């Protein structure tokens, strides 16, 4: 299978100003007061209010989670494998997140000088004006970049070398690409295994007892136990870039055996809950040689 026609490499780079700085003077004062060495610890001060950068950080975290959800690991330069079938949805979701990111950054920049004034009161004697980038430069502290590249192929290698050397280099490229794809498939099996293991454990640990005439739930689980399985199943056909038959079979087993009941039904029907937990364990057994 020519994987270069079924997937691409994509990297996501998000940069944001931390809004924090190590204050050596305060650290040295604390060390002196406690009779400790100067390198015994450090003091990190928050240059702006806690909530000033909260939205930017939350969106960045959401984007990285989504990026990992839609992609598989690659061995070089932080890039990851994005199946071609997933590109349109990936691009749409990331575009929406980027718009939110840029809007949040704009809001922070509009409030930046106000945050500096507020910090003079918040930080007291720890306030140092030089800690803050010039308002004209603060925008440069934030960036969002998505880079899409083709998966390397030995056929793309063309330089003026001897035939033997060219062949050896091409074979090396193909071998590394093949190993990366194998590692990506193994990673996908591990993702499936982790999600199903969580479901099995949640169903097995859940219980109910009667205390003082009321039902008390033991180790309750959320609807996300089923929701996470559904989200994974929706992604698996596209993420299965090698067309692995075992993974295809596992996907069908999950659909038919683990998603036949809602989370509420699993909580309220002990016999069904036990049966689904057993099915989950069976799926895990079927994947043992792949994880």
N, C-alpha and C positions, 0 to 999 in steps of 0.2 A: 504494500500500500504506500502510495506517495503522499506522505503526510503534509508536504508543502502545499498541496492543493486543498487541504481540508482545514488548515489552521494557519495562524500567524502569530507573531510575537508582539506583545504590547507591554509597555512599562508606564507606570503612573508615578509621577514625582510631584509631591505637594510640599511646599515650603511655607512656613509661617513664623513670624517673630514670636519668640517664646515669652516675652514680657517678664523675664526674670533675669537676675544677675547675681553672681557670687560677690558678696561684700567682704573683702579680705580684712578690712579694718575691724568690722564687727566680730568676725571670726577670731581675730587675734585678741580682741578685748575679752571675749568669752574664755579663750584659752588661758590668758593671763590671770583672769579672775579665778579660774578653776585649777590653776597650777598645772596646766597641760601644755604639751608641745604645740607650736603654731600649726602643725600639720595634722593635729588630732581630729579635726573636723572642719566644716565650713558652714557658712550661713548664706542661704539663698533668699534674696528679697524679691517680692513681687512688685514690679514697677508700676503696674496698673491694677485696678480693682479686679477681683476674682472673676466677675461675670463679664468683663470687658472683652475677653477673647474666648469665652465659653462656647459661643455659637460656631465660631470658626473652627475650634478644635473638634466640636461634635460632628460637624459636616465632614471634616477631614477624616475622622475615624470611620464615619459611615461610608465614605468613598473607598477607603482602603478595604473595608469589609466586603463591599460589593465587588471590588476589583478581584479579590481572592475568591469570592463565591463563583464568579463567572469564568475563572481561568484556572490553569493547571501549572505546576512549577516547571521552570526551565533552568538550565544549569549555569547560565551566564548573565552577568551585568544586571541582575535584578529584574530582567524581563520575564514574562510568563506567557504560557500558551493560551491563545484565545481561539476557540473553534470558530470557523467561518460562519457556522449556523447561529452562533451567539453574537456575532458582531453588531447587528442592527439593534438588538435589545441593549447590549453593553453600551453602545455609543449613545443611545437615547437616555439611558439612566445616568451615565456619567455626565452628559451635557446638562441634564437637569441639576445634578449635584454641583457642577461647576458654576452654573448660574447662581445658585444659592450661596456658594462660597464667595463669589465675587461681590454679591450684594452685601454679605456679612462683612467682608473686608472694607467695602465702601463705607458702611455704617461705622466701623471702628475708626477709619481714617477721619471721618467727620467729627468724631468724639475725641480724637487723639489729644488735641491740645487741652481739652477739658480734663482728660485723664491725668495729664501732667500737673495741672493746677491742683487737682484732687490729691495727687500723690504727695504734694508738699505737706499736706495735713496728715495724710495716712502714714507716711514714713518718718515724719519728724526729722530728727538729726541724721537719719540714714539717707535722706533725699540728696541726690547728686544730679544736677542738671545734665552733666556730661553722659550720664547713663542712657539718655534718651536720644534716639536718632532724630535728626532734623525732620520736622514735619514734611519737608519737600522730598525726603528720602524714604519715609516709612512705607510707601507703597511698594518699593523695591524689595521689601522684606517678605513679601507674600508672592507666591507663584503657583501655578497649576499647569502641569504639562503631561500630555499623553502622547507617547511615541509608538507608532505602529511600524513593524518591520517584517519582512518575509522570513520564514524559517530557512536557515542556510541549507544549501544543497551542494553536493560535490560537483554537480554539473555547472555551477555558477563560477567555479574557480578557473580563471584563465590568466596565466602569466607565462612569460618566456622562460621556462625551465625544461629540463630534460623530461622525456616521456615517463621515465621511472619515477622521478621526483614528483611530477604532477599527479601521477596515478596514486602514489603513496599519500599525498596530501588530500586528494579527493576521498580516498578510502577512510582517512582519519576523520574527515568532516562527517561522512556518512555514519561512521561508527559512533561518534559523539552524539549526533542527532538521534540515532537509533536508541542509544542508552538514555538520553534525555526523555524520549517518548515513553520508554519502558518505565522510567522513574515517575513520569507524570501519571501513567495508568495505575501504578502501585499507589501513588498518593491519592488517586480517586477512590480506589478500593478502601484505603484507610479512612477517607472522609465518610464513606458509606458505613463502614464498620463502626466508627465512633458514634454516628448518629443513631444507628440501630441499637447499639449497646446501651446508649442512654435511654432509649425507649424501653428496652427489655428490663433494665434495672428499675425504671420508674414504675412500670406495671407490676413488677414482682414485689417491690417494697411498699406499694400502696395497700392500705387496709382501713377498716372502720371498726370501732368498738363502741359499745353503749356505756356511757358514764352519766350517772344521775338522770337517767331517762332520756339523754340526748346522744345523738350520733357524733362521735369524735373521729375525725379523719387522721390517719397516720401516714406520714410522708406523702402528702397530697402532691399531685403533679398538675402542671398548667396545660392549657390547650396547645401550647407550642410544641409539646412532645409529639403530637400528631402533625401539627402545622409544619414543623421542620422536616419531617419525613416527606410531606407532600411537596414542599419547595425543592427538596433534593431530587425527588423523582421527576419533577418538571424539568430539571436541568440535565439529568443524566443522559438522555439521548444525544444531546448536543456535545456534552463533555466527553462522551465515549468516542473519541476521535479515531481510535484504531478499530472500531467495530468489534470490540472484544465480546465474544459470544457468551461468556460466563456473566459478564456485567449486564448484558442484555437480558439474560435469564433472571438474574437477581432483581433487575428493575421490574420485571413482570411479577415476580413473587412478592415484591414489596407492594405493588399496586393491588394485587389480588388478596393478599393475606394480612397486610399490616394497615391498609387504608380502607378496609371495608366498614370500619366503625368510627364514629366520632369520639372525641375525647370524653364527652359527657357520657356516652354509652359505655365506654371502657371503665369509667369511674363507678357507674351504677350497676354494672352487670359483672359480678365476680367470675362467673364461668367463662364468659367471653373474654374478659381481661386476661385470665390465665391462658386461654387458648391462643390469643394474639401474642402473648409473651413467649409462648412455646414456639410459635411460628418465627418470631424474631430470632430466637436462639438457633433455630434450624437454618435460617438465612446466614447467620454468622458462621455456623459450621461449614456451610457450603463455600464460604469465602476464606476459610482458614489457610489454604495454600497460596493465597494471593496477597495476604496482608503481612 
